[in-house]
Amino acid sequence: MNAFQKLLIFFVVIVAEPAFSQKKISLKSPDGNILFSFKLTQNAPVYSVGYKGKTLIENSKLSLSFKEGGVFGANLKISVPIFRKADEIYELVVGKAKSVRDQHNEVSIGLEERTGAKRQINLVIRAFNDGLAFRYEFPKQKNWTSYTLTDENSTFKMVGNPKVRTLFRENFNTSHEGFYDKILLSKIKTDTLMDIPTLFEFPQNIYMAITEANLRDYAGMYLTKKNGILKSQLSPLQGQMEVKVKAILPHHTPWRVMLIGDRVGSLIESNIITSLSEPSKIKDLSWLKPGKTSFHWWNGDVTPDTSFAPGINFETNKYYIDFCARNKIEYHSVIGYGGFAWYKSDAAGYGEIGPNTDVTKTVLSLDMKQVCDYAKEKGVGIHVWVNWKALYPKLEEAFSQFEKWGIKGLMVDFMDRDDQEMVNIQEEILKRAAEHKLFIQFHGVFKPTGLHRTYPNEFTREGAHNYEHNKMSNKAVSADHDLDIIFTRMLAGPTDYHLGGFRAVQDANFKPQYTRPLMTGTRCHMLAMYVVLESYLGMVADYPEAYEGQPGFDLLKEIPTTWDETIVPAAEVGEYVTVARRKGTDWYVGSINNNKARIVKVSLDFLSTGNYSAKIYRDDLNSDNPNHLKMEFQTINKSDIITIKLAAGGGSVIRIFKK
């Protein structure tokens, strides 16, 4: 118990068991605004959720289906509920806040079958001021030692017909990349897979997002609609559709999370996901250094025209290392060249492995230790890309070799699954990587669930349709889509994008370019994405000559990747968002807009007392060139309201520092 923690207060409500079978058990958030109500019926446990007196979820049944023993849900008895209050402060090594207050109320409800094996499952609920979460816990017991789960039947019966912002998926083997649908709940087709987080907009500006936290040794969750009611749908183990989870008791599910508020910005600010996750399992964290990284695959492996022959060689990597060193970019990514990886492989390209693929050996033209040694001299860390199928079969051998070479981290790509086996594979990768002082960046992967608290060497995750598709698709990743990501996917945590494209064009002039890709939206929109997005390894994915000497590059270099505090002073779903993030005494205020020009007024009441200097980067509204921007200084204080003029697809960044 550290100096920041308060004593956890436990108390038990002493009431006879039969009485609880007839009455509701209620749990409120510390501020009293969120209410969870539970009752046990003959057929199933049932719950409801209210916010400020308005019911959002009503009479939603809970049950679990097992291969052995059948459904757990009917004919149960309830034990005396155990209530608990918690109020503590914990620290995050990587996160949108350095110190987080975890304040919640909890109730644990013991459920037991009246007949048969008399299996016991505890339903545990936690109510926070900005949301609610529940999970199932399987205590150790004499008559039940393991289980095979075929379905988790957690339902969410929404009141009314809220607007839904979601990513539909065709099946469970997915990179979780696509465009979002905005649709009324009543219009969603039966049995269509909905990825999470999914955002629900209720009348009177009430928002709810459903996602999950602390996903470990379990299957990833989706939502489907059956008979008008949303239901959890778990990713099955590979090669079949029946079995979702196999486990030995004691065990528990992930937390089913409902972020709730009447200000959508509060969902972005929320730290519920990490509060529901376990503290760091890495004892020595001194080697962890979040930062930015080059990523030349995105720009098409661009190098100077005449100075050397490009390829998988020292000179090509030296070119990017020197760029990183000149501009204090912490990492350079060694990827490969022309579609082929840096490691030995007889596969046809990045996305495949062959019978002789070996990540412990480089191609003949590359000396990895030479690259790492040179980078170290320049104060740059080396970060490598790998296909997970090439890495995982020889994980320990590979990580030992990487550590010997001097590699600092890696992107693990093409995972494209979230069944229980893949969930466990990712945790094993993080655990073993930490033992060799390696950070991890997951790509082609499911959403985060708070594991960056438990394993802070997880710097970021993709699982988002992003600017890489501008290389190949006729449909550009638009400013509207960026906002969809902010109000859905990013609610779960770190969101990796191929950031840094410095060639913005008008929408009518966009075309896919594999080399030197084009962007829609303005240069200021791109700069603001470094503030608005949460990610602890921001990509600087364009090539050196695209940046150096260009307006805005000075700001890109300055923006941190981890933060001490995050607030959202202004936001409207699908329209715009302003995110303010603090590092030390400096604030960075990033705003991104959809494809409609607007004026946004932002209160600066989050500042401390005193005068500040504000360095403002904004769209040049007098120019047709979206790469043009304006920079100006203002003196401000916490009583000011700043006016931000945003172009269509535009953005703004304000760096605020003490005078």
C-alpha positions as CSV (number, residue, x, y, z in Angstrom):
1,M,0.0,0.0,0.0
2,N,1.7,3.2,-1.2
3,A,1.4,6.7,0.2
4,F,-1.2,7.6,-2.4
5,Q,-3.6,4.9,-1.6
6,K,-6.5,5.0,0.8
7,L,-7.8,2.2,2.9
8,L,-10.2,0.0,1.0
9,I,-13.4,-0.2,3.0
10,F,-15.2,-3.5,3.0
11,F,-18.7,-4.1,4.3
12,V,-21.2,-6.9,4.0
13,V,-25.0,-6.4,3.9
14,I,-26.4,-9.0,6.3
15,V,-29.7,-10.1,4.9
16,A,-31.0,-13.7,4.5
17,E,-30.4,-15.3,1.1
18,P,-34.0,-15.9,0.2
19,A,-34.7,-12.1,0.5
20,F,-32.2,-11.3,-2.2
21,S,-33.8,-13.7,-4.6
22,Q,-36.9,-11.4,-4.4
23,K,-35.4,-7.9,-4.3
24,K,-33.1,-5.8,-6.4
25,I,-29.4,-5.3,-5.6
26,S,-28.3,-1.8,-6.5
27,L,-24.9,-0.3,-7.0
28,K,-24.3,3.4,-7.6
29,S,-21.3,5.3,-8.9
30,P,-19.4,7.4,-6.3
31,D,-21.2,10.6,-7.6
32,G,-24.6,8.8,-7.7
33,N,-25.2,9.4,-11.4
34,I,-24.8,5.8,-12.6
35,L,-27.1,3.1,-11.2
36,F,-26.7,-0.7,-11.8
37,S,-29.7,-2.7,-10.7
38,F,-29.7,-6.5,-10.4
39,K,-32.4,-9.1,-9.8
40,L,-32.5,-12.9,-9.9
41,T,-35.4,-14.4,-11.8
42,Q,-36.2,-18.1,-12.2
43,N,-34.8,-18.1,-15.8
44,A,-31.7,-15.9,-15.5
45,P,-30.0,-13.1,-13.6
46,V,-31.2,-9.8,-15.0
47,Y,-29.6,-6.3,-14.8
48,S,-30.4,-2.7,-15.8
49,V,-28.3,0.5,-16.1
50,G,-29.4,4.1,-15.5
51,Y,-27.7,7.4,-15.9
52,K,-29.0,10.5,-14.1
53,G,-32.5,9.0,-13.7
54,K,-32.7,7.8,-17.3
55,T,-32.7,4.0,-18.0
56,L,-30.2,3.1,-20.8
57,I,-30.2,-0.7,-20.5
58,E,-33.2,-2.6,-19.1
59,N,-33.9,-6.2,-18.0
60,S,-30.9,-7.7,-19.7
61,K,-30.3,-11.4,-19.1
62,L,-26.9,-12.9,-18.2
63,S,-26.0,-16.6,-18.7
64,L,-23.1,-18.8,-19.7
65,S,-23.2,-21.9,-21.9
66,F,-20.7,-24.7,-21.2
67,K,-20.0,-27.8,-23.3
68,E,-20.1,-29.9,-20.1
69,G,-23.0,-29.1,-17.7
70,G,-25.0,-26.9,-20.1
71,V,-26.2,-23.4,-19.4
72,F,-25.6,-21.6,-16.2
73,G,-28.4,-19.1,-15.6
74,A,-31.7,-20.7,-14.6
75,N,-32.7,-22.0,-11.2
76,L,-29.9,-20.2,-9.2
77,K,-29.7,-19.1,-5.7
78,I,-27.9,-16.0,-4.5
79,S,-25.5,-15.5,-1.6
80,V,-25.2,-12.3,0.5
81,P,-23.7,-9.6,-1.8
82,I,-20.4,-8.1,-0.7
83,F,-20.0,-4.4,-1.3
84,R,-16.7,-2.6,-1.5
85,K,-15.5,1.0,-2.0
86,A,-12.1,1.8,-3.5
87,D,-10.2,5.1,-3.9
88,E,-6.6,4.9,-4.9
89,I,-4.0,6.5,-7.1
90,Y,-1.8,4.5,-9.4
91,E,0.9,5.5,-11.8
92,L,1.1,4.7,-15.6
93,V,4.5,4.3,-17.3
94,V,2.9,4.9,-20.7
95,G,-0.5,6.5,-20.9
96,K,-2.7,9.5,-21.4
97,A,-2.2,10.4,-17.7
98,K,0.7,9.8,-15.4
99,S,-1.3,9.5,-12.2
100,V,-4.7,8.0,-12.3
101,R,-7.4,8.1,-9.6
102,D,-9.3,4.8,-9.4
103,Q,-12.4,5.6,-7.5
104,H,-15.3,3.1,-7.8
105,N,-17.9,1.2,-5.9
106,E,-18.1,-2.6,-6.3
107,V,-20.5,-5.4,-5.5
108,S,-19.7,-9.1,-5.8
109,I,-22.9,-11.3,-6.2
110,G,-22.4,-15.0,-5.6
111,L,-24.6,-17.2,-7.8
112,E,-25.0,-21.0,-7.3
113,E,-27.0,-23.7,-9.0
114,R,-29.7,-25.2,-6.8
115,T,-29.3,-28.7,-8.4
116,G,-26.8,-30.8,-10.3
117,A,-23.2,-30.0,-9.9
118,K,-24.1,-26.8,-8.0
119,R,-21.6,-24.7,-9.9
120,Q,-20.7,-21.3,-8.4
121,I,-20.0,-18.2,-10.4
122,N,-19.6,-14.7,-8.9
123,L,-20.8,-11.7,-10.9
124,V,-18.7,-8.7,-10.0
125,I,-19.8,-5.1,-10.8
126,R,-17.8,-1.9,-10.5
127,A,-19.4,1.5,-10.9
128,F,-17.2,4.5,-11.7
129,N,-18.2,8.1,-12.2
130,D,-17.7,7.7,-16.0
131,G,-18.9,4.2,-16.6
132,L,-19.6,0.7,-15.4
133,A,-18.1,-2.7,-15.8
134,F,-18.9,-6.3,-14.9
135,R,-17.2,-9.7,-15.2
136,Y,-17.8,-13.3,-14.2
137,E,-15.5,-15.0,-11.7
138,F,-15.1,-18.7,-11.4
139,P,-13.8,-19.5,-7.9
140,K,-12.0,-22.8,-7.0
141,Q,-14.6,-25.4,-6.0
142,K,-14.8,-29.1,-5.4
143,N,-17.2,-30.2,-8.1
144,W,-15.9,-28.1,-10.9
145,T,-12.3,-27.8,-11.8
146,S,-12.3,-26.7,-15.5
147,Y,-14.6,-25.5,-18.2
148,T,-15.2,-25.4,-21.9
149,L,-17.3,-22.3,-22.8
150,T,-19.4,-22.4,-25.9
151,D,-21.2,-19.0,-25.4
152,E,-21.1,-16.1,-23.1
153,N,-24.6,-14.8,-23.2
154,S,-24.2,-11.2,-21.8
155,T,-27.0,-9.1,-23.2
156,F,-27.5,-5.3,-23.6
157,K,-31.1,-4.5,-24.1
158,M,-31.0,-0.8,-25.1
159,V,-33.8,1.5,-24.2
160,G,-35.3,3.3,-27.3
161,N,-33.5,3.4,-30.6
162,P,-30.1,5.0,-30.1
163,K,-27.8,6.0,-32.9
164,V,-24.9,3.5,-33.3
165,R,-21.4,4.1,-34.6
166,T,-19.8,0.7,-35.3
167,L,-17.5,-1.3,-37.4
168,F,-19.2,-4.3,-39.0
169,R,-17.1,-7.4,-39.6
170,E,-17.7,-10.4,-41.9
171,N,-15.9,-12.9,-39.6
172,F,-13.6,-13.2,-36.6
173,N,-10.3,-13.4,-38.5
174,T,-9.9,-9.7,-39.2
175,S,-7.3,-6.9,-39.0
176,H,-10.1,-4.8,-37.5
177,E,-9.6,-2.2,-40.3
178,G,-12.6,-0.7,-42.1
179,F,-14.9,2.2,-42.4
180,Y,-17.6,2.8,-39.7
181,D,-21.3,2.7,-40.1
182,K,-23.6,5.3,-38.5
183,I,-27.0,3.6,-38.2
184,L,-30.0,3.4,-35.9
185,L,-30.0,0.3,-33.7
186,S,-33.3,-0.8,-35.2
187,K,-31.7,-0.9,-38.7
188,I,-28.8,-3.3,-37.7
189,K,-29.3,-6.7,-39.3
190,T,-29.6,-9.8,-37.1
191,D,-26.4,-11.7,-36.4
192,T,-24.1,-9.1,-38.0
193,L,-20.8,-8.9,-36.1
194,M,-20.1,-5.5,-34.6
195,D,-16.6,-4.8,-33.5
196,I,-16.0,-3.0,-30.2
197,P,-15.7,-0.3,-29.0
198,T,-19.1,0.7,-30.4
199,L,-20.6,4.1,-29.6
200,F,-24.3,4.6,-28.8
201,E,-26.0,8.1,-28.8
202,F,-29.1,8.4,-26.7
203,P,-31.5,11.3,-26.7
204,Q,-30.6,14.4,-24.5
205,N,-26.9,14.0,-25.4
206,I,-26.2,10.8,-23.4
207,Y,-23.4,8.6,-24.7
208,M,-22.5,5.0,-24.0
209,A,-19.6,3.0,-25.5
210,I,-19.3,-0.8,-25.0
211,T,-15.9,-2.4,-25.0
212,E,-13.9,-4.8,-22.8
213,A,-10.9,-4.5,-20.4
214,N,-8.2,-6.9,-19.1
215,L,-8.7,-9.4,-22.0
216,R,-6.3,-12.2,-20.9
217,D,-6.6,-16.0,-21.4
218,Y,-10.0,-15.5,-23.0
219,A,-11.6,-14.8,-26.3
220,G,-12.2,-11.4,-27.8
221,M,-15.7,-10.1,-27.7
222,Y,-18.0,-8.6,-30.4
223,L,-21.7,-7.7,-30.4
224,T,-24.5,-9.1,-32.4
225,K,-28.2,-8.3,-32.5
226,K,-30.7,-11.1,-31.8
227,N,-34.5,-10.4,-31.5
228,G,-33.7,-6.7,-31.1
229,I,-31.3,-7.2,-28.2
230,L,-27.5,-6.8,-28.4
231,K,-25.6,-9.9,-27.2
232,S,-21.9,-10.7,-26.6
233,Q,-20.3,-12.9,-29.3
234,L,-16.9,-14.5,-28.6
235,S,-14.3,-15.3,-31.2
236,P,-14.0,-19.1,-31.5
237,L,-10.9,-21.1,-31.3
238,Q,-9.5,-21.7,-34.8
239,G,-10.8,-24.4,-37.0
240,Q,-14.3,-24.7,-35.5
241,M,-17.1,-22.5,-34.3
242,E,-18.4,-24.1,-31.1
243,V,-15.7,-23.7,-28.5
244,K,-14.8,-20.2,-27.4
245,V,-12.7,-20.6,-24.2
246,K,-11.0,-23.5,-22.3
247,A,-9.9,-22.7,-18.8
248,I,-8.9,-24.2,-15.4
249,L,-10.5,-22.8,-12.2
250,P,-10.0,-20.4,-10.6
251,H,-10.5,-18.1,-13.6
252,H,-12.4,-15.0,-14.7
253,T,-13.6,-13.3,-17.8
254,P,-12.5,-9.9,-19.0
255,W,-14.5,-6.9,-17.8
256,R,-17.5,-5.9,-20.0
257,V,-17.2,-2.1,-20.0
258,M,-19.9,0.6,-20.5
259,L,-18.4,4.1,-20.7
260,I,-21.2,6.5,-19.9
261,G,-21.5,10.3,-19.9
262,D,-23.5,13.3,-21.1
263,R,-20.3,14.8,-22.5
264,V,-18.7,12.7,-25.2
265,G,-15.3,14.0,-24.2
266,S,-15.5,12.3,-20.9
267,L,-15.4,9.0,-22.7
268,I,-12.1,10.0,-24.3
269,E,-10.7,11.2,-20.9
270,S,-11.7,8.0,-19.1
271,N,-9.1,5.8,-17.6
272,I,-11.5,2.9,-16.7
273,I,-9.8,0.5,-19.1
274,T,-6.4,0.7,-17.2
275,S,-8.1,0.9,-13.8
276,L,-9.7,-2.5,-14.6
277,S,-6.3,-3.9,-15.6
278,E,-3.6,-5.4,-13.4
279,P,-0.5,-3.4,-12.3
280,S,2.7,-3.7,-14.1
281,K,4.3,-7.1,-14.1
282,I,7.7,-5.6,-15.2
283,K,9.8,-4.7,-12.2
284,D,12.6,-2.8,-13.9
285,L,11.1,-0.1,-16.2
286,S,14.1,2.1,-16.5
287,W,14.9,0.9,-20.1
288,L,11.5,1.9,-21.5
289,K,11.7,5.0,-23.6
290,P,8.5,5.9,-25.6
291,G,9.0,8.2,-28.6
292,K,8.5,8.5,-32.3
293,T,9.8,6.2,-35.1
294,S,10.5,6.4,-38.8
295,F,8.6,4.0,-41.0
296,H,9.8,4.1,-44.6
297,W,7.6,1.4,-45.9
298,W,4.7,3.9,-45.9
299,N,6.5,6.4,-48.1
300,G,7.6,3.7,-50.6
301,D,11.2,3.3,-49.3
302,V,12.2,6.6,-50.7
303,T,15.9,7.4,-50.6
304,P,18.1,10.0,-52.4
305,D,18.4,9.6,-56.1
306,T,22.2,9.2,-56.6
307,S,24.1,8.9,-53.3
308,F,23.9,5.0,-53.0
309,A,22.0,2.0,-54.2
310,P,18.9,1.6,-52.1
311,G,18.0,-1.8,-50.7
312,I,18.2,-3.9,-47.5
313,N,21.6,-2.6,-46.6
314,F,23.5,-0.3,-44.2
315,E,23.4,2.8,-46.4
316,T,19.6,2.8,-46.8
317,N,19.2,2.5,-43.0
318,K,22.0,5.0,-42.3
319,Y,20.1,7.6,-44.4
320,Y,17.0,7.3,-42.1
321,I,19.1,7.0,-38.9
322,D,20.9,10.2,-39.8
323,F,17.5,11.9,-40.3
324,C,16.3,10.7,-37.0
325,A,19.4,11.8,-35.2
326,R,19.3,15.3,-36.8
327,N,15.7,15.7,-35.6
328,K,15.7,13.9,-32.3
329,I,13.3,11.2,-33.5
330,E,13.9,8.4,-31.0
331,Y,13.7,5.3,-33.3
332,H,14.4,4.1,-36.8
333,S,12.4,1.2,-38.2
334,V,14.3,-1.5,-40.0
335,I,11.7,-3.1,-42.3
336,G,13.1,-4.3,-45.5
337,Y,12.9,-2.9,-49.0
338,G,10.7,-3.3,-52.1
339,G,8.3,-5.7,-50.3
340,F,10.9,-8.0,-48.8
341,A,11.8,-8.3,-45.2
342,W,15.2,-7.7,-43.6
343,Y,15.4,-11.2,-42.3
344,K,16.1,-14.4,-44.2
345,S,13.0,-15.7,-45.9
346,D,12.0,-17.6,-49.0
347,A,8.5,-16.2,-48.9
348,A,7.0,-14.0,-51.7
349,G,6.7,-10.9,-49.6
350,Y,6.0,-9.2,-46.3
351,G,2.7,-11.0,-45.7
352,E,4.0,-14.5,-46.1
353,I,6.5,-16.9,-44.5
354,G,8.3,-19.7,-46.2
355,P,9.7,-23.1,-45.0
356,N,13.2,-21.4,-44.5
357,T,12.1,-18.1,-43.0
358,D,14.4,-17.2,-40.1
359,V,14.1,-14.0,-38.1
360,T,17.4,-14.7,-36.3
361,K,19.3,-14.2,-39.5
362,T,19.5,-11.2,-41.8
363,V,19.6,-11.2,-45.6
364,L,23.1,-11.3,-46.8
365,S,23.2,-7.6,-47.7
366,L,22.5,-6.5,-44.1
367,D,24.6,-6.5,-41.0
368,M,22.1,-5.8,-38.2
369,K,24.8,-5.3,-35.5
370,Q,26.5,-2.7,-37.7
371,V,23.1,-0.9,-38.1
372,C,22.4,-1.0,-34.4
373,D,25.9,0.1,-33.4
374,Y,25.8,3.1,-35.8
375,A,22.3,4.1,-34.5
376,K,23.5,3.9,-30.9
377,E,26.4,6.3,-31.8
378,K,23.8,8.7,-33.1
379,G,21.5,8.4,-30.1
380,V,18.8,6.5,-32.1
381,G,17.2,3.2,-31.2
382,I,16.5,0.4,-33.8
383,H,13.0,-0.9,-34.1
384,V,12.3,-3.8,-36.5
385,W,9.3,-5.1,-38.3
386,V,8.4,-8.8,-38.2
387,N,5.6,-11.1,-39.4
388,W,4.3,-12.8,-36.2
389,K,4.3,-16.2,-37.9
390,A,8.0,-15.9,-38.5
391,L,8.7,-14.7,-35.0
392,Y,6.5,-16.9,-32.7
393,P,7.9,-20.4,-33.5
394,K,11.3,-19.3,-32.2
395,L,10.4,-16.5,-29.8
396,E,13.1,-16.9,-27.2
397,E,15.9,-17.5,-29.7
398,A,14.8,-14.4,-31.7
399,F,14.5,-12.1,-28.7
400,S,17.9,-13.2,-27.5
401,Q,19.4,-12.5,-30.9
402,F,17.7,-9.1,-31.1
403,E,19.0,-8.1,-27.7
404,K,22.6,-9.2,-28.7
405,W,22.3,-7.1,-31.9
406,G,21.1,-4.1,-29.9
407,I,17.5,-3.9,-31.1
408,K,15.1,-1.9,-28.8
409,G,11.7,-3.0,-30.0
410,L,9.6,-4.4,-32.8
411,M,6.4,-4.2,-34.7
412,V,4.6,-7.6,-34.8
413,D,2.3,-7.7,-37.8
414,F,-0.5,-9.7,-39.5
415,M,-2.0,-11.2,-36.3
416,D,-5.6,-10.8,-37.6
417,R,-7.2,-12.9,-34.9
418,D,-8.6,-12.5,-31.3
419,D,-9.4,-16.0,-30.3
420,Q,-8.2,-17.2,-26.9
421,E,-5.0,-18.7,-28.4
422,M,-4.0,-15.4,-30.1
423,V,-4.8,-13.4,-27.0
424,N,-2.4,-15.7,-25.0
425,I,0.2,-15.5,-27.8
426,Q,0.3,-11.7,-27.6
427,E,0.7,-11.7,-23.8
428,E,3.5,-14.2,-24.1
429,I,5.2,-12.0,-26.7
430,L,5.0,-9.0,-24.3
431,K,6.2,-11.0,-21.3
432,R,9.2,-12.5,-23.1
433,A,10.0,-9.2,-24.9
434,A,10.2,-7.5,-21.5
435,E,12.7,-10.0,-20.3
436,H,15.0,-8.9,-23.2
437,K,14.2,-5.2,-22.8
438,L,12.2,-4.9,-26.0
439,F,9.1,-2.9,-26.6
440,I,6.2,-4.1,-28.8
441,Q,4.0,-2.4,-31.4
442,F,1.2,-4.7,-32.6
443,H,-0.3,-4.4,-36.1
444,G,-3.1,-6.2,-37.8
445,V,-4.5,-6.7,-34.3
446,F,-7.5,-6.3,-32.1
447,K,-8.2,-3.2,-29.9
448,P,-6.3,-2.6,-26.7
449,T,-7.8,-3.7,-23.4
450,G,-5.5,-2.0,-20.9
451,L,-2.6,-4.4,-21.2
452,H,-0.2,-1.4,-21.5
453,R,-0.7,-1.0,-17.7
454,T,0.2,-4.7,-17.0
455,Y,3.0,-4.8,-19.6
456,P,4.1,-1.2,-20.2
457,N,6.4,-2.4,-23.0
458,E,3.2,-2.5,-25.2
459,F,3.6,1.0,-26.8
460,T,0.7,0.9,-29.2
461,R,-1.7,-1.1,-31.3
462,E,-3.2,-0.6,-34.8
463,G,-6.6,-2.3,-35.3
464,A,-7.7,0.8,-37.2
465,H,-8.1,1.6,-40.9
466,N,-5.5,4.3,-41.4
467,Y,-3.3,6.2,-43.8
468,E,-1.5,3.1,-45.1
469,H,-4.5,2.6,-47.3
470,N,-3.9,5.9,-49.1
471,K,-1.1,4.0,-50.9
472,M,-3.4,1.5,-52.4
473,S,-7.1,2.5,-52.3
474,N,-9.0,5.0,-54.5
475,K,-10.9,6.0,-51.3
476,A,-8.7,8.1,-49.2
477,V,-8.8,8.0,-45.4
478,S,-10.8,11.1,-44.8
479,A,-11.1,13.6,-41.9
480,D,-14.5,12.2,-41.3
481,H,-13.0,8.7,-40.8
482,D,-10.4,10.1,-38.4
483,L,-13.2,11.4,-36.2
484,D,-14.9,8.0,-36.3
485,I,-11.7,6.5,-35.0
486,I,-11.5,9.1,-32.2
487,F,-15.1,8.4,-31.1
488,T,-14.9,4.6,-31.3
489,R,-11.6,2.7,-31.6
490,M,-9.5,5.2,-29.5
491,L,-11.9,4.9,-26.6
492,A,-10.2,1.5,-26.0
493,G,-6.7,3.0,-25.8
494,P,-3.6,3.5,-27.9
495,T,-4.3,3.7,-31.6
496,D,-1.5,3.4,-34.1
497,Y,-1.7,5.3,-37.5
498,H,0.8,5.7,-40.3
499,L,1.1,9.4,-39.3
500,G,3.1,12.1,-40.9
501,G,2.1,12.4,-44.6
502,F,3.1,15.9,-45.7
503,R,1.6,15.9,-49.1
504,A,-2.0,17.1,-48.7
505,V,-4.2,17.6,-51.8
506,Q,-7.8,18.7,-52.4
507,D,-10.2,15.7,-52.4
508,A,-10.7,16.0,-56.2
509,N,-6.9,15.6,-56.8
510,F,-6.4,12.5,-54.6
511,K,-5.2,9.3,-56.2
512,P,-3.5,6.3,-54.7
513,Q,0.3,6.4,-54.9
514,Y,2.4,3.6,-53.5
515,T,5.4,5.8,-53.4
516,R,5.0,9.3,-51.8
517,P,1.4,8.8,-50.9
518,L,-1.1,11.7,-50.9
519,M,-3.3,12.9,-48.1
520,T,-6.6,14.6,-47.9
521,G,-7.2,17.0,-45.1
522,T,-4.8,19.8,-44.3
523,R,-1.2,19.9,-43.0
524,C,-2.6,21.2,-39.7
525,H,-5.0,18.3,-39.4
526,M,-2.1,15.9,-39.7
527,L,-0.1,17.8,-37.0
528,A,-3.1,17.7,-34.7
529,M,-3.5,14.0,-35.1
530,Y,-0.2,13.6,-33.1
531,V,-2.0,15.3,-30.2
532,V,-5.5,13.9,-30.6
533,L,-4.5,10.3,-31.1
534,E,-3.3,8.3,-28.1
535,S,-0.2,6.4,-29.1
536,Y,3.2,6.0,-27.3
537,L,5.1,5.3,-30.5
538,G,4.1,7.9,-33.0
539,M,5.1,7.2,-36.6
540,V,7.0,9.8,-38.7
541,A,6.3,7.8,-41.8
542,D,7.3,10.1,-44.6
543,Y,10.8,10.5,-46.0
544,P,13.4,13.0,-44.8
545,E,13.2,15.5,-47.7
546,A,9.4,15.6,-47.2
547,Y,9.9,17.0,-43.8
548,E,13.1,19.0,-43.4
549,G,12.5,22.7,-44.1
550,Q,8.7,22.2,-44.3
551,P,6.2,24.3,-42.2
552,G,5.0,22.4,-39.2
553,F,7.9,19.9,-38.9
554,D,9.3,21.9,-36.0
555,L,6.1,21.2,-34.1
556,L,5.9,17.5,-35.1
557,K,9.4,17.0,-33.6
558,E,8.3,18.6,-30.3
559,I,5.1,16.8,-29.6
560,P,5.5,14.2,-26.8
561,T,4.0,10.7,-27.1
562,T,3.2,10.1,-23.4
563,W,1.3,12.5,-21.2
564,D,0.7,13.6,-17.6
565,E,-2.9,14.6,-18.1
566,T,-5.6,14.6,-20.8
567,I,-8.8,16.5,-21.0
568,V,-11.3,17.1,-23.8
569,P,-12.6,20.7,-23.6
570,A,-14.7,20.6,-26.8
571,A,-16.2,17.8,-28.9
572,E,-19.2,16.9,-31.0
573,V,-19.5,13.3,-32.3
574,G,-18.7,13.2,-36.0
575,E,-18.1,16.9,-36.3
576,Y,-14.9,17.9,-34.5
577,V,-12.8,17.2,-31.4
578,T,-10.4,19.2,-29.3
579,V,-8.0,17.3,-27.0
580,A,-5.7,19.0,-24.5
581,R,-2.8,17.0,-23.2
582,R,-0.2,18.1,-20.6
583,K,3.4,17.1,-20.4
584,G,5.1,18.7,-17.4
585,T,4.0,22.4,-17.4
586,D,3.4,22.5,-21.1
587,W,0.0,21.8,-22.8
588,Y,-0.6,20.7,-26.4
589,V,-4.2,21.4,-27.6
590,G,-5.0,19.6,-30.8
591,S,-8.2,20.0,-32.8
592,I,-9.4,18.1,-35.9
593,N,-12.4,18.8,-38.0
594,N,-14.6,16.9,-40.4
595,N,-15.2,18.0,-44.0
596,K,-17.2,21.1,-43.0
597,A,-15.4,24.4,-42.2
598,R,-16.3,25.7,-38.7
599,I,-15.3,27.9,-35.8
600,V,-14.7,26.2,-32.5
601,K,-14.5,28.1,-29.2
602,V,-12.3,26.4,-26.5
603,S,-12.3,27.4,-22.9
604,L,-8.8,27.4,-21.3
605,D,-10.1,26.9,-17.8
606,F,-8.0,23.8,-17.5
607,L,-4.8,25.9,-17.1
608,S,-3.3,26.9,-13.8
609,T,-3.3,30.5,-12.6
610,G,-0.9,32.8,-14.4
611,N,0.0,34.0,-17.9
612,Y,1.0,31.7,-20.7
613,S,2.4,32.0,-24.1
614,A,0.5,30.2,-26.9
615,K,2.2,29.2,-30.1
616,I,-0.7,28.6,-32.5
617,Y,-0.6,26.5,-35.7
618,R,-3.7,26.9,-37.8
619,D,-5.1,26.4,-41.3
620,D,-4.3,29.1,-43.8
621,L,-7.9,29.9,-44.8
622,N,-6.8,32.2,-47.6
623,S,-5.0,29.5,-49.5
624,D,-6.2,26.7,-51.7
625,N,-3.1,24.7,-50.8
626,P,-4.0,22.5,-47.8
627,N,-0.3,22.3,-46.9
628,H,-0.2,26.0,-46.1
629,L,-0.5,27.0,-42.5
630,K,-0.3,30.0,-40.3
631,M,1.7,30.3,-37.0
632,E,1.2,33.1,-34.5
633,F,1.7,33.8,-30.8
634,Q,-0.7,35.0,-28.1
635,T,-0.5,35.7,-24.4
636,I,-3.3,33.8,-22.6
637,N,-4.6,32.8,-19.2
638,K,-7.2,30.4,-17.8
639,S,-10.0,32.9,-18.1
640,D,-9.7,33.1,-21.9
641,I,-11.8,31.4,-24.5
642,I,-9.8,30.8,-27.6
643,T,-11.4,30.9,-31.1
644,I,-10.2,28.2,-33.5
645,K,-11.0,28.6,-37.2
646,L,-10.9,25.2,-38.9
647,A,-10.9,24.6,-42.6
648,A,-12.8,21.7,-44.1
649,G,-10.7,18.7,-43.2
650,G,-8.6,21.0,-41.1
651,G,-6.9,21.2,-37.8
652,S,-5.0,23.2,-35.3
653,V,-2.4,22.7,-32.6
654,I,-1.7,25.1,-29.8
655,R,1.4,24.7,-27.7
656,I,0.9,26.5,-24.4
657,F,3.9,27.2,-22.1
658,K,4.6,29.4,-19.1
659,K,5.8,32.9,-19.8
